[in-house]
Amino acid sequence: MSLRRLSLGTSWGELTVVGGSRAGDGTLVLLPQLRLALDAGRPHRALPPMSTVFLSHGHHDHLAGLGYWASQRFLNSMGSGTLLVPGAIAADIARLLEVTARLEGGRPYEVDIVAVEPGDRHRLRADVDLEPFATDHWVPTLGVRILWRRRRLRPELSGLAEEEIARLSRSGEEVSTETRVPVLAYCADTGPELFTGCPEVLDAQVLLLECSFVKPEDLDRARRFHHLHIEDLLEVAPRLGCRHLVLLHPSRRYRLRHVERAFEERLRPLVDCQLHHLNIDWE
């Protein structure tokens, strides 16, 4: 199955996002430059090279590829992997992988399962942190912000010559400050309460939001199961601070062309950012 591939301009650089999503069938979002998967809802050959998986919640369409990921990394000697999991389900996920490994007749997978909570910081690499946040779903669910850690010269030193800045640094004075730039926010499955509970996600340069429902008659269904309806996106559109809005997780109640037409006709005229999607029909 071919995944969709996006190349998105950010202050970090050109960010590649590869994936596919359909509610109930599977959500898989890969950031190959960071070797990071955001959910693993389907087995796919592009998944095992990701050394870290962030699992948002325990629904099957977001974790069905976990066993495949762990197994393929083990069988192909790809080294240990890291699995970030909401604390509420970490023990169950550990048992799931234990059973899968046992059924394969092999040793336990080389997976480090890390239980995370909202507000935690996980160092992905020297310049990138992952920061989970709670979403508005009907089971314990986390989204995640990807923060680029960069150092910049202290503003009050900006007029000094390079030699003077170097002298200050050699003397032990701190000449730079660290900032954390929210490059991407993945909001997983959520209802609209996310936007009041965690409004900072709207300012990520790349914002991945579900839009499960688009028809007026499905608004009650969206509320009941804590998913986003296109009406929620229309309401929040003036508050978006992102450069790129990436939509995913459409309900199987619709044909994808109808969903994409709704995005184009109703949402695109209201947003200043670039509009993309990762919607696919899994085979």
C-alpha positions, -999 to 999 in steps of 0.1 A, spaced: 0 0 0 14 34 -10 15 60 18 10 97 12 42 118 13 44 154 23 74 178 22 66 207 46 87 238 50 95 247 87 121 268 105 138 235 113 141 228 76 121 207 51 102 182 72 91 149 55 58 134 67 48 100 54 16 82 63 -19 72 59 -51 73 80 -86 61 79 -108 58 111 -112 22 122 -87 10 95 -55 24 107 -34 56 114 3 55 106 24 87 106 61 85 100 88 112 103 118 94 86 143 122 93 137 117 131 132 79 128 99 85 146 65 69 141 34 87 155 11 57 161 15 24 144 -20 15 133 -10 -7 103 19 -31 95 39 -15 67 74 -20 54 82 17 61 75 12 98 104 -9 111 132 16 103 116 40 128 136 34 160 110 52 182 72 48 182 49 72 200 16 54 208 -13 78 214 -39 53 228 -50 17 229 -74 15 200 -66 -12 175 -65 12 145 -36 30 162 -15 0 175 -21 -29 151 14 -25 136 32 -26 169 39 -64 169 51 -62 133 74 -32 141 90 -50 171 92 -84 153 108 -70 121 133 -49 140 143 -81 159 144 -104 129 165 -80 108 189 -71 137 179 -34 135 187 -28 172 165 -19 201 135 3 197 118 27 221 80 27 226 64 57 243 31 48 257 4 65 279 10 54 315 -25 42 318 -19 14 293 18 8 295 15 -25 314 -11 -39 289 11 -29 260 41 -47 276 20 -78 280 8 -76 244 43 -75 231 53 -103 254 26 -126 241 34 -117 205 70 -126 210 61 -158 227 38 -168 199 67 -163 175 87 -187 195 115 -163 200 132 -142 227 115 -111 240 117 -82 216 143 -56 221 119 -28 229 122 -3 257 87 7 268 85 41 284 54 52 302 47 89 296 23 114 310 11 149 299 39 174 304 67 149 304 98 156 283 115 128 263 148 136 246 146 121 211 180 134 201 203 163 211 182 190 194 147 175 196 123 168 226 89 151 226 63 166 249 30 146 254 -3 163 261 -37 150 270 -64 150 242 -102 149 245 -110 113 237 -131 86 254 -102 65 264 -69 77 279 -52 94 249 -21 115 244 -10 138 216 26 149 213 45 181 204 79 179 187 101 207 201 133 218 183 158 228 209 180 256 195 204 281 211 204 318 201 226 347 210 212 367 239 195 398 224 215 422 245 247 409 229 235 411 193 256 443 186 289 430 199 318 419 177 324 382 173 357 386 192 340 402 222 313 375 223 340 348 221 359 365 250 327 366 271 321 329 264 357 320 274 353 339 306 324 317 316 295 340 308 265 325 291 262 342 257 232 323 244 197 312 255 179 280 246 145 282 230 121 253 221 104 257 188 72 237 184 78 223 149 49 198 149 19 188 170 2 155 165 -33 156 182 -43 119 177 -79 112 184 -97 140 201 -128 161 205 -129 199 205 -121 203 243 -85 199 232 -85 235 220 -93 249 254 -73 224 274 -42 227 253 -44 257 231 -6 258 225 -10 230 200 -25 255 175 8 273 172 29 244 160 44 250 126 29 217 114 -4 207 130 -18 172 125 -55 171 133 -82 145 128 -114 154 110 -135 123 113 -168 137 103 -181 162 77 -218 158 74 -242 178 96 -261 147 107 -229 132 122 -222 160 147 -239 141 175 -218 110 167 -186 131 168 -196 144 203 -205 110 216 -172 94 206 -150 125 212 -139 131 176 -136 163 156 -163 173 131 -155 198 103 -177 223 122 -151 222 150 -123 231 126 -143 259 111 -148 274 145 -111 271 155 -98 283 121 -92 319 131 -70 308 160 -46 286 139 -10 297 140 4 268 120 21 270 86 7 236 76 -26 220 86 -25 182 79 -59 164 83 -64 127 89 -87 100 103 -118 104 81 -147 81 90 -154 51 68 -190 64 65 -177 87 36 -159 83 3 -126 101 5 -135 123 -25 -165 137 -5 -142 144 25 -116 162 4 -144 182 -14 -156 194 20 -121 204 30 -116 224 -2 -150 241 -3 -156 248 34 -122 249 52 -96 261 28 -112 296 23 -110 302 61 -73 292 68 -42 312 61 -20 281 63 -13 254 37 -39 226 38 -29 189 34 -42 155 43 -30 119 49 -63 102 41 -61 69 23 -82 38 17 -61 9 31 -62 -22 8 
